[in-house]
Amino acid sequence: MRTIQYFSDEYLERMRKSTPSQIATFLENYRTLQGEEKTAVREKSKLISLRVPTRLLSMLKEAAKKRQVPYQSLMKQMLEEALE
């Protein structure tokens, strides 16, 4: 059974003001994340501890926020792309 997701009035109002480009980006990121979740089910993950300079982490979080994805997911995506 799937969990029901509830949205705050503030969130819904912010989404109503989204441009078509922002909506397209959100949907593409969501599609990508869904693909990652399916892959993650098949592929094992390992919890690691990583020290990252504060400035670099802030930059990563800001980039993730603009893409509307979790920063750790963005970090994994960037690592994969860099190693391919």
DRENSE-26620 format. One record per atom (N, C-alpha, C): residue number from 1; atom name; y negated, z, x. Coordinates in steps of 0.1 Angstrom, whole numbers, m for minus. Each point is the difference from the previous one (the first is absolute). Last residue first. Example, Ala and Ser with C-alpha at 12.3 -4.5 7.8 and 13.67 -1.06 7.14 Angstrom:
2
NODE figu gupa north    up  east
NODE    2    N    22    71   128
NODE    2   CA   m11     0     9
NODE    2    C   m11     8    m8
NODE    1    N    57    m1     3
NODE    1   CA   m12     0    m9
NODE    1    C   m12     0     9
// end
This chain:
84
NODE figu gupa north    up  east
NODE   84    N   m80  m157   319
NODE   84   CA     7   m12    m3
NODE   84    C    m4   m12     8
NODE   83    N   m18    46     1
NODE   83   CA    12    m1     7
NODE   83    C     8   m13    m3
NODE   82    N   m41    13   m21
NODE   82   CA    m3     0    14
NODE   82    C    13    m3     8
NODE   81    N     2     6   m47
NODE   81   CA    m6   m13     3
NODE   81    C    m3    m1    15
NODE   80    N    18    41   m16
NODE   80   CA    10   m11    m2
NODE   80    C    m6   m14     4
NODE   79    N   m29    38     0
NODE   79   CA    10     1    11
NODE   79    C    10   m12    m1
NODE   78    N   m31     5   m35
NODE   78   CA    m6    m5    12
NODE   78    C     9     1    12
NODE   77    N    15    17   m41
NODE   77   CA    m1   m14    m1
NODE   77    C    m7    m6    13
NODE   76    N     4    47    m4
NODE   76   CA    13    m7     2
NODE   76    C    m1   m15    m1
NODE   75    N   m39    24    m9
NODE   75   CA     4     2    14
NODE   75    C    13    m7     3
NODE   74    N   m15     2   m44
NODE   74   CA    m7   m10     7
NODE   74    C     3     1    15
NODE   73    N    18    32   m28
NODE   73   CA     6   m13    m3
NODE   73    C    m7   m11     8
NODE   72    N   m18    43     2
NODE   72   CA    13    m1     8
NODE   72    C     7   m13    m3
NODE   71    N   m40    10   m24
NODE   71   CA    m3    m4    15
NODE   71    C    13     0     8
NODE   70    N    m3   m14   m53
NODE   70   CA     1    13     8
NODE   70    C    m2    m4    15
NODE   69    N   m24   m32   m34
NODE   69   CA    14     3     3
NODE   69    C     0    13     8
NODE   68    N   m39   m30   m15
NODE   68   CA     6     8   m11
NODE   68    C    15     2     2
NODE   67    N   m35   m21    29
NODE   67   CA    11    m8    m5
NODE   67    C     7     7   m12
NODE   66    N   m36    21    22
NODE   66   CA    m5   m12    m5
NODE   66    C    11    m9    m6
NODE   65    N    13    41    19
NODE   65   CA    m8     2   m12
NODE   65    C    m6   m13    m5
NODE   64    N    22     0    41
NODE   64   CA     9     1   m10
NODE   64    C    m7     2   m14
NODE   63    N   m26    m1    39
NODE   63   CA     6   m14    m2
NODE   63    C    10     1   m12
NODE   62    N   m18    41    14
NODE   62   CA   m11    m8    m6
NODE   62    C     6   m14    m3
NODE   61    N    27    28    24
NODE   61   CA    m1     5   m13
NODE   61    C   m10    m8    m8
NODE   60    N     4    m9    46
NODE   60   CA    12    m4    m7
NODE   60    C     0     4   m15
NODE   59    N   m34    15    29
NODE   59   CA    m1   m14    m2
NODE   59    C    12    m6    m8
NODE   58    N     1    45    13
NODE   58   CA   m11    m2   m10
NODE   58    C    m2   m15    m3
NODE   57    N    30    13    34
NODE   57   CA     5     3   m13
NODE   57    C   m10    m2   m11
NODE   56    N   m14    m6    44
NODE   56   CA     9   m11    m3
NODE   56    C     6     3   m14
NODE   55    N   m28    33    19
NODE   55   CA    m8   m12    m4
NODE   55    C     9   m11    m4
NODE   54    N    21    40    16
NODE   54   CA    m7     1   m13
NODE   54    C    m8   m12    m4
NODE   53    N    44    m4    32
NODE   53   CA   m14     4     1
NODE   53    C    m7     1   m14
NODE   52    N    52     8     4
NODE   52   CA    m9   m12    m1
NODE   52    C   m14     6     1
NODE   51    N    56    15     5
NODE   51   CA   m14     4     2
NODE   51    C    m9   m13     1
NODE   50    N    49    11   m25
NODE   50   CA    m7    m9     9
NODE   50    C   m15     5     1
NODE   49    N    55    10   m18
NODE   49   CA   m13     6     2
NODE   49    C    m8    m8    10
NODE   48    N    42   m13   m37
NODE   48   CA    m4     2    14
NODE   48    C   m13     7    m1
NODE   47    N    46   m15   m32
NODE   47   CA   m13     7     1
NODE   47    C    m3     2    14
NODE   46    N    29   m40   m21
NODE   46   CA     1    11     8
NODE   46    C   m14     7     1
NODE   45    N    32   m37   m33
NODE   45   CA   m13     4     6
NODE   45    C     2    13     8
NODE   44    N    33   m44   m21
NODE   44   CA    m2    14     3
NODE   44    C   m14     2     6
NODE   43    N    15   m40   m34
NODE   43   CA    m2     3    15
NODE   43    C    m4    15     1
NODE   42    N     7   m19   m43
NODE   42   CA    11    m6     8
NODE   42    C     0     5    14
NODE   41    N   m35    12   m30
NODE   41   CA    13     5    m5
NODE   41    C    12    m4     8
NODE   40    N   m43   m16    10
NODE   40   CA     2    13     5
NODE   40    C    12     6    m6
NODE   39    N   m14   m42   m15
NODE   39   CA     5    m1    14
NODE   39    C     3    14     5
NODE   38    N   m20    m3   m41
NODE   38   CA    13    m5    m2
NODE   38    C     7    m1    14
NODE   37    N   m45    13    m1
NODE   37   CA     8    10    m6
NODE   37    C    15    m5    m1
NODE   36    N   m33   m30    14
NODE   36   CA     3     9    10
NODE   36    C     9    11    m5
NODE   35    N   m16   m31   m31
NODE   35   CA    10    m6    10
NODE   35    C     4     9    11
NODE   34    N   m34    14   m29
NODE   34   CA    13    m1    m7
NODE   34    C    10    m6     8
NODE   33    N   m43    m1    17
NODE   33   CA     5    14     1
NODE   33    C    14     0    m8
NODE   32    N   m24   m40    m2
NODE   32   CA     4     3    14
NODE   32    C     7    13     1
NODE   31    N   m21   m10   m40
NODE   31   CA    12    m9     1
NODE   31    C     6     3    14
NODE   30    N   m41    20    m8
NODE   30   CA    10     6    m8
NODE   30    C    13    m7     1
NODE   29    N   m38   m19    20
NODE   29   CA     5    12     8
NODE   29    C    11     7    m8
NODE   28    N   m20   m36   m22
NODE   28   CA     8    m5    12
NODE   28    C     5    12     8
NODE   27    N   m28     9   m36
NODE   27   CA    13    m5    m5
NODE   27    C     8    m5    12
NODE   26    N   m44    14     9
NODE   26   CA     8    11    m4
NODE   26    C    14    m4    m4
NODE   25    N   m31   m33    10
NODE   25   CA     4     7    12
NODE   25    C     9    12    m3
NODE   24    N   m20   m24   m36
NODE   24   CA    10    m9     7
NODE   24    C     6     7    13
NODE   23    N   m36    21   m23
NODE   23   CA    12     0    m8
NODE   23    C    11    m7     7
NODE   22    N   m42    m3    19
NODE   22   CA     5    13     2
NODE   22    C    13     2    m8
NODE   21    N   m24   m40    m7
NODE   21   CA     6     0    14
NODE   21    C     6    14     3
NODE   20    N   m23    m6   m41
NODE   20   CA    13    m7     0
NODE   20    C     6     0    14
NODE   19    N   m31    41    m9
NODE   19   CA    m2   m15    m1
NODE   19    C    14    m6     0
NODE   18    N   m12    50   m20
NODE   18   CA     6    m8    11
NODE   18    C    m3   m14    m2
NODE   17    N   m10    39   m29
NODE   17   CA   m11    m6     7
NODE   17    C     5    m9    12
NODE   16    N    30    25   m28
NODE   16   CA    m7    m9    m9
NODE   16    C   m11    m8     7
NODE   15    N    23    35    22
NODE   15   CA     8   m12     0
NODE   15    C    m6   m10    m9
NODE   14    N   m19    43     2
NODE   14   CA    m2    m7    13
NODE   14    C     7   m13     0
NODE   13    N     7    28   m37
NODE   13   CA   m14    m6     0
NODE   13    C    m3    m8    13
NODE   12    N    41    24    m3
NODE   12   CA     0   m12    m9
NODE   12    C   m14    m6    m1
NODE   11    N     5    39    25
NODE   11   CA     7   m11     6
NODE   11    C     0   m12    m8
NODE   10    N   m19    39   m18
NODE   10   CA    m8    m4    11
NODE   10    C     7   m12     7
NODE    9    N    23    22   m34
NODE    9   CA   m11    m8    m6
NODE    9    C    m8    m6    11
NODE    8    N    50    11    13
NODE    8   CA   m12     8    m4
NODE    8    C   m10   m10    m6
NODE    7    N    54    m8    m1
NODE    7   CA   m12    m3     7
NODE    7    C   m12     8    m5
NODE    6    N    59     2     2
NODE    6   CA   m12     2    m7
NODE    6    C   m12    m3     9
NODE    5    N    56   m12    m3
NODE    5   CA   m12     2     8
NODE    5    C   m12     1    m9
NODE    4    N    56     9    m4
NODE    4   CA   m12    m5    m7
NODE    4    C   m12     3     9
NODE    3    N    52    m6    16
NODE    3   CA   m10     9    m2
NODE    3    C   m12    m7    m7
NODE    2    N    53   m16    m4
NODE    2   CA   m12    m1     8
NODE    2    C   m11    10    m4
NODE    1    N    57    m1    m1
NODE    1   CA   m12     0    m8
NODE    1    C   m12     0     9
// end
